Amino acid sequence: MSNPLISVAIVAYNRRQFLLSALKSVVNQTFKDYEVVVAKNFHDQAIDGFITKYGFKEVFIDSRYYGEQLAAAIEESKGNIISFLEDDDKFEPDKLHWVKEIFTKYKVISYVHDTRKYIDEEDKLISPKDPKYRSIILFYEKITPHRDIVINPRSIDHVRYLLKYYGVISTVSLMSIRAECIRDKLKQLKRIYNGCEHFIPAVAGECGLLYHTARRLTRYRLHSSNVSIAFSDADRLRRMLFYYRKCIDDYKLIVNEVISRNNNLKFVIKFRELPFKYTLSTNKFGGIFKDVFIRPGEIYELCKLENICIDKCHNNHRLLFCFSRKLARLLYATTVRKK
């Protein structure tokens, strides 16, 4: 029997209430040449029965490292393409069909990133005007290109485009990658705690071009237990510290050990790392992490990236204002913590 074209890698850690819905969305695909590998750390009669019924593969792994969980699923996969699905999200019925079409049409493409629809905890589509979710959806829509585009990680102009849209590399459920691009990076992937949404496109950029489609092929669930969403200030503060600290280590690993010098996705990753370092260095909670401190040179680099200024900067006044303002805040926070 030949290997499937697409492997769907699904990870669930401690959370099980949405997993059946995710699995059913794969069963309902119009494209059928796929396999499913589920990596999880629990047993559940209904879920395990569903996995067995449809002949899906199951891997038991009890690790808090998201990268290690994903790596376990990838190691069991046989497909030429790997599509990722988090346990709380869902595929549209034609998701895998379009993933196959794009990879078939563009042989130099190593990675496909699609666009979201939004659902709530009851699987209902969310209106962008819903006041409970409006600000969250507006943010995601702002950082999402609403047209199809091929992105060359070696091109400075294309990376400027990525910086404009905060990287276009968020949310693992929107990602598909050629398996050959990631299978030899599993050793590094296993050391990633949170930053898989940056690791996957970074390694894809090592072996081809990236493709973003405006087609809304994934249903992204907005709910209170999603680590990337905060519904209140208290919730945001509670999650921020640990998440930021772990991400900083992940980003350093990716830049130092995974991608090459001419892969300009390093600027995108720096654009995510430096604000985290700056926040932990200047926030009133920042003193908790004694080993995290942003240097003045890194503040200057952050200001350049915020102004989408990678090589040359044409607005020096704006850059200097950004630098002086951020440096002043850092000095103030340092002084306050010493008292």
C-alpha distance (Angstrom), angle and dihedral (degrees) to the residues before:
residue distance angle dihedral
M1 . . .
S2 3.83 . .
N3 3.76 120.9 .
P4 3.82 117.9 -98.6
L5 3.78 118.3 -101.5
I6 3.82 94.0 -129.4
S7 3.79 131.4 34.9
V8 3.80 116.0 -160.8
A9 3.81 109.7 -149.5
I10 3.81 114.4 -158.3
V11 3.79 124.6 -177.7
A12 3.82 127.0 -167.7
Y13 3.79 123.5 177.7
N14 3.83 117.1 -173.8
R15 3.81 90.8 -37.7
R16 3.78 116.8 99.5
Q17 3.81 108.2 152.2
F18 3.82 95.0 94.3
L19 3.81 101.8 31.8
L20 3.81 97.5 92.4
S21 3.80 89.4 53.5
A22 3.81 90.1 52.0
L23 3.80 92.1 48.8
K24 3.81 92.7 48.9
S25 3.80 90.3 53.0
V26 3.81 88.6 59.4
V27 3.80 93.3 47.1
N28 3.82 88.2 54.3
Q29 3.81 94.7 57.1
T30 3.80 117.5 130.3
F31 3.82 88.7 -143.8
K32 3.80 109.8 69.7
D33 3.82 107.1 -177.0
Y34 3.78 95.0 99.3
E35 3.79 144.1 100.3
V36 3.80 129.4 -148.8
V37 3.80 125.6 -137.4
V38 3.81 116.3 -170.6
A39 3.80 119.2 -164.5
K40 3.81 112.8 -168.9
N41 3.79 141.9 148.1
F42 3.80 101.1 -137.0
H43 3.78 142.7 58.5
D44 3.78 121.4 -127.5
Q45 3.80 124.4 174.8
A46 3.81 96.8 -141.0
I47 3.81 95.6 42.2
D48 3.80 94.9 42.8
G49 3.81 90.1 48.2
F50 3.81 90.7 51.8
I51 3.82 91.4 49.5
T52 3.80 90.9 50.4
K53 3.82 93.7 45.2
Y54 3.80 93.1 57.1
G55 3.78 96.9 38.5
F56 3.79 95.8 -114.7
K57 3.79 120.7 160.2
E58 3.78 119.3 -113.5
V59 3.80 128.7 -157.3
F60 3.79 121.8 -172.4
I61 3.80 112.5 -147.1
D62 3.77 126.9 159.2
S63 3.78 103.5 -164.6
R64 3.80 128.2 127.8
Y65 3.80 90.1 -146.8
Y66 3.77 108.2 100.0
G67 3.79 90.2 -158.0
E68 3.80 91.4 56.2
Q69 3.79 90.3 49.9
L70 3.81 91.6 51.5
A71 3.79 92.0 44.5
A72 3.80 90.1 54.8
A73 3.80 90.1 55.6
I74 3.80 93.2 44.9
E75 3.81 91.8 50.6
E76 3.82 89.3 58.9
S77 3.81 94.7 44.8
K78 3.80 124.2 102.8
G79 3.80 102.9 -175.9
N80 3.80 127.3 112.3
I81 3.81 88.6 -133.1
I82 3.78 126.6 42.1
S83 3.81 119.7 -153.5
F84 3.77 115.8 -168.8
L85 3.80 125.6 -142.8
E86 3.78 124.9 -179.5
D87 3.79 115.6 -142.2
D88 3.82 94.5 -111.0
D89 3.82 97.4 50.1
K90 3.80 134.2 71.5
F91 3.79 138.9 -144.9
E92 3.78 122.0 -124.5
P93 3.85 109.2 -120.4
D94 3.83 92.2 -104.8
K95 3.83 96.8 44.1
L96 3.80 98.0 106.8
H97 3.80 91.3 40.9
W98 3.80 90.9 59.8
V99 3.79 93.3 42.1
K100 3.80 88.6 55.2
E101 3.82 92.0 46.2
I102 3.81 93.7 52.1
F103 3.80 95.7 46.3
T104 3.82 90.1 46.2
K105 3.80 94.3 49.0
Y106 3.80 96.6 45.0
K107 3.79 110.4 44.9
V108 3.81 92.4 -179.0
I109 3.81 92.2 56.2
S110 3.80 113.6 106.1
Y111 3.81 98.8 173.1
V112 3.80 139.0 33.0
H113 3.80 124.9 -161.8
D114 3.80 118.3 -174.1
T115 3.81 132.7 -169.6
R116 3.81 133.0 -98.7
K117 3.71 139.4 -109.4
Y118 3.80 114.0 -167.1
I119 3.80 128.5 -124.9
D120 3.80 133.8 176.5
E121 3.80 130.9 -134.4
E122 3.82 90.1 -79.8
D123 3.83 93.2 55.6
K124 3.81 91.2 -108.0
L125 3.79 120.7 141.5
I126 3.81 111.4 -109.0
S127 3.77 122.1 -131.6
P128 3.82 112.7 -130.8
K129 3.80 86.6 -131.4
D130 3.81 93.8 59.4
P131 3.83 103.1 120.0
K132 3.82 92.7 -143.5
Y133 3.80 92.5 60.0
R134 3.79 103.8 20.1
S135 3.81 98.5 103.6
I136 3.82 92.5 45.8
I137 3.80 93.2 49.8
L138 3.81 92.5 45.2
F139 3.80 89.2 54.6
Y140 3.80 93.8 50.0
E141 3.80 92.3 45.2
K142 3.81 90.7 50.0
I143 3.80 93.1 55.5
T144 3.82 94.3 43.5
P145 3.84 121.7 87.8
H146 3.78 110.1 -132.1
R147 3.77 96.7 -149.4
D148 3.78 136.5 61.8
I149 3.79 114.4 -95.0
V150 3.80 139.0 171.8
I151 3.81 111.6 -139.8
N152 3.79 124.8 -156.5
P153 3.84 110.2 -155.9
R154 3.82 89.0 -156.7
S155 3.80 92.3 59.6
I156 3.81 117.9 90.3
D157 3.81 90.0 -157.2
H158 3.79 91.8 54.7
V159 3.79 91.7 48.6
R160 3.80 89.1 51.8
Y161 3.79 85.1 57.1
L162 3.80 90.3 51.7
L163 3.80 91.5 50.0
K164 3.79 89.8 52.2
Y165 3.80 88.6 57.9
Y166 3.82 96.3 40.4
G167 3.78 90.8 -103.7
V168 3.82 102.6 -54.7
I169 3.77 85.6 -124.0
S170 3.78 103.1 107.2
T171 3.80 128.5 122.2
V172 3.78 119.5 32.4
S173 3.82 92.6 -139.0
L174 3.81 89.5 69.3
M175 3.82 93.3 55.4
S176 3.79 134.6 96.3
I177 3.80 124.8 171.7
R178 3.79 138.8 -177.2
A179 3.78 103.6 -100.0
E180 3.82 93.9 -133.8
C181 3.81 89.3 63.6
I182 3.80 95.8 60.0
R183 3.80 107.6 27.0
D184 3.81 93.6 81.1
K185 3.83 90.6 49.5
L186 3.80 97.9 58.2
K187 3.80 93.1 106.7
Q188 3.81 89.5 62.6
L189 3.80 93.2 38.2
K190 3.79 90.7 59.4
R191 3.82 89.1 62.2
I192 3.81 94.1 55.4
Y193 3.79 113.0 104.8
N194 3.83 103.6 -177.1
G195 3.78 109.7 -15.2
C196 3.81 103.2 85.6
E197 3.80 90.2 121.3
H198 3.82 86.6 65.3
F199 3.79 97.9 36.0
I200 3.81 95.0 57.1
P201 3.84 99.0 54.9
A202 3.80 90.6 38.2
V203 3.81 93.1 59.3
A204 3.81 90.3 40.4
G205 3.80 88.1 56.3
E206 3.79 88.5 59.3
C207 3.81 92.8 65.5
G208 3.80 108.3 27.4
L209 3.77 150.4 -22.4
L210 3.79 127.6 -51.9
Y211 3.79 124.0 -125.0
H212 3.78 126.4 -157.4
T213 3.78 118.4 -169.3
A214 3.79 125.6 -164.4
R215 3.80 89.4 -145.4
R216 3.80 109.2 117.9
L217 3.79 98.4 -131.2
T218 3.81 100.8 151.1
R219 3.79 132.1 61.1
Y220 3.79 107.3 -140.8
R221 3.78 114.8 -157.9
L222 3.80 119.9 -136.0
H223 3.79 110.6 -155.8
S224 3.78 139.8 138.5
S225 3.83 96.5 -103.4
N226 3.80 93.6 56.2
V227 3.81 104.9 111.9
S228 3.81 93.1 -145.6
I229 3.80 94.7 55.3
A230 3.77 128.9 68.7
F231 3.79 120.9 -171.3
S232 3.81 96.3 -171.8
D233 3.80 140.7 25.9
A234 3.79 91.5 -110.7
D235 3.79 90.8 50.5
R236 3.79 91.3 48.5
L237 3.80 93.8 50.8
R238 3.79 92.4 46.3
R239 3.78 93.3 55.4
M240 3.76 100.4 34.8
L241 3.79 103.3 74.3
F242 3.78 101.6 53.7
Y243 3.80 94.0 36.8
Y244 3.82 93.9 51.4
R245 3.79 93.8 47.1
K246 3.78 93.9 51.1
C247 3.80 92.8 45.0
I248 3.80 91.6 54.9
D249 3.82 89.7 59.5
D250 3.80 91.0 45.9
Y251 3.81 93.0 51.6
K252 3.80 92.2 49.3
L253 3.79 90.6 52.0
I254 3.80 92.3 50.7
V255 3.81 94.8 48.4
N256 3.81 96.1 41.6
E257 3.81 102.1 38.2
V258 3.80 110.9 17.3
I259 3.79 113.4 41.5
S260 3.79 130.7 49.8
R261 3.80 127.3 -121.1
N262 3.82 95.0 -101.8
N263 3.81 93.1 51.7
N264 3.80 100.0 100.3
L265 3.78 92.6 -163.4
K266 3.79 82.1 92.4
F267 3.81 86.6 80.1
V268 3.79 90.7 54.1
I269 3.79 91.4 50.4
K270 3.79 91.2 47.1
F271 3.79 87.2 51.6
R272 3.80 87.7 61.2
E273 3.80 97.6 39.0
L274 3.81 100.5 49.3
P275 3.83 97.2 54.5
F276 3.81 88.3 52.5
K277 3.81 91.0 51.3
Y278 3.79 90.7 46.0
T279 3.81 92.5 49.7
L280 3.79 93.6 49.4
S281 3.81 90.5 46.2
T282 3.81 95.5 50.4
N283 3.79 105.6 26.7
K284 3.80 117.3 98.3
F285 3.81 87.5 -114.8
G286 3.80 93.2 50.4
G287 3.79 95.1 95.5
I288 3.79 89.3 71.8
F289 3.81 90.2 76.2
K290 3.79 103.6 56.3
D291 3.80 92.6 177.3
V292 3.82 94.4 58.8
F293 3.78 117.5 81.7
I294 3.78 127.8 143.2
R295 3.80 115.6 -134.6
P296 3.83 123.0 -137.6
G297 3.80 89.9 -111.2
E298 3.79 89.8 56.0
I299 3.81 90.3 50.0
Y300 3.79 88.7 55.1
E301 3.80 89.8 48.7
L302 3.81 90.0 49.8
C303 3.81 91.2 52.0
K304 3.80 90.1 51.2
L305 3.80 91.4 51.6
E306 3.81 91.9 46.5
N307 3.79 87.4 55.4
I308 3.84 90.7 46.0
C309 3.77 87.7 -116.2
I310 3.80 109.0 146.2
D311 3.79 104.4 152.2
K312 3.82 109.5 0.3
C313 3.79 128.3 20.3
H314 3.80 119.8 -150.9
N315 3.79 96.5 -176.6
N316 3.80 104.4 58.7
H317 3.80 94.0 162.0
R318 3.79 91.6 57.3
L319 3.81 90.8 46.4
L320 3.81 93.4 49.8
F321 3.81 91.6 47.2
C322 3.81 90.4 52.3
F323 3.80 91.8 47.9
S324 3.81 95.9 47.3
R325 3.80 92.9 46.3
K326 3.81 94.4 49.5
L327 3.80 93.2 42.7
A328 3.80 91.1 51.4
R329 3.78 90.7 52.4
L330 3.81 90.9 49.2
L331 3.81 91.8 50.7
Y332 3.79 91.1 47.9
A333 3.81 92.9 50.0
T334 3.81 90.5 48.2
T335 3.79 91.6 50.7
V336 3.80 93.3 48.5
R337 3.81 92.6 50.5
K338 3.82 91.6 51.2
K339 3.81 92.7 55.9
